């Protein structure tokens, strides 16, 4: 049952990401923001699995991030996204540690 819950949550996360990227202002920076927010939230609240692995796993998008990096051939985008997302995870983890 847990696997089904995680899979359903991942689907909802992917739908949320799609809705944000389909907005008129949805571009590569929107994806950076989505991934950074997702990393922050995973760091801040890593459990339960339906939330982190499921919803936030579907919400964030490594595959789209790599596709944009490849098609735009932008090393700066690739590097900046990685740095921003790792920093966001550390920030979320710090928030979680302070509130526990």
N, C-alpha and C positions, 0 to 999 in steps of 0.2 A: 504493500500500500504506500509506503514511503517513496518508493521510486516513481509511482504514478503521480503523487503529490508534487514531487520535484519536477517531473516532466511538465505537468500542467502549469506550474509556477514559471518555468522557463519559457513556455509559450506566451504567457502573459507579459513577461519581461521583454520578450522579442517584439510583441505587439506595441508595447509602450515605446520602445526604441524606434520602431518603424514610424509611429505616429509623430514623434518628435523630429525625425529626419525628413518626414514628408511635408513638414511645414514650409512655407515659402522661404524662410530664412535658414532652412536646414542645409548645412554644408559641412565641410571637414571640421570646422571649429565646433559645430554642434556635436559631432561624434566625440571630439576631445572632451567636451563638457560632460556628455553622457558617461564616457568611460571614467572620467575623474570623479564624478558623483557616485558612480557605482563602486569604484575603489574605496572612496571615503566611507560609504555605507557598509561595505564588506569589512573594512577595518574596524568600524565602530560597532557593528553587530554581526559577528561571523556565524551565529547560529540563530535559529534552526536551519537545517540544510535546505528546506524548501525556499528560504529567504535568500541565503547567500549563494548556494550552488544553483538553485532553481531560478528564482525571479531575477536576481542581480546577475547571475551567469548569462541569462537570456538577454537582459537589458544591456549589459556591456557587450562589446563586439570586437574581439580581436581579429576575426576574419575580415570584417569591413575595414578596420584600421590598416591591416596589411594590404588590402586591395587598393585603398586610397594611396598608401605609401608607394605601391608599385606603379600604379597608373600615373600618378603625379610626379613620380621619381623625385620625391622630396625627402632628402635625408634629414632636413630640419624638422619636418612634420613628424617623421619617425622618431627622432631623438626627443623632441619636445613632448610628444605624447607620452612616451615611456617615462620621462622624468616627472611630468605632471601627475601621471597616474600612480607612480610609486610614492611620490610625496603625499598624494591624497590618501593612499592607504595608510601610510605612517601617521598622518593627521587623525584619521579615523580611529586607528589603534590607540593613539594617545588619548583621544576623547573617551574611548571605552575604558581604558585603564583608570582615568580620573573619576569616572562615574561608578566604578565597581568597588 
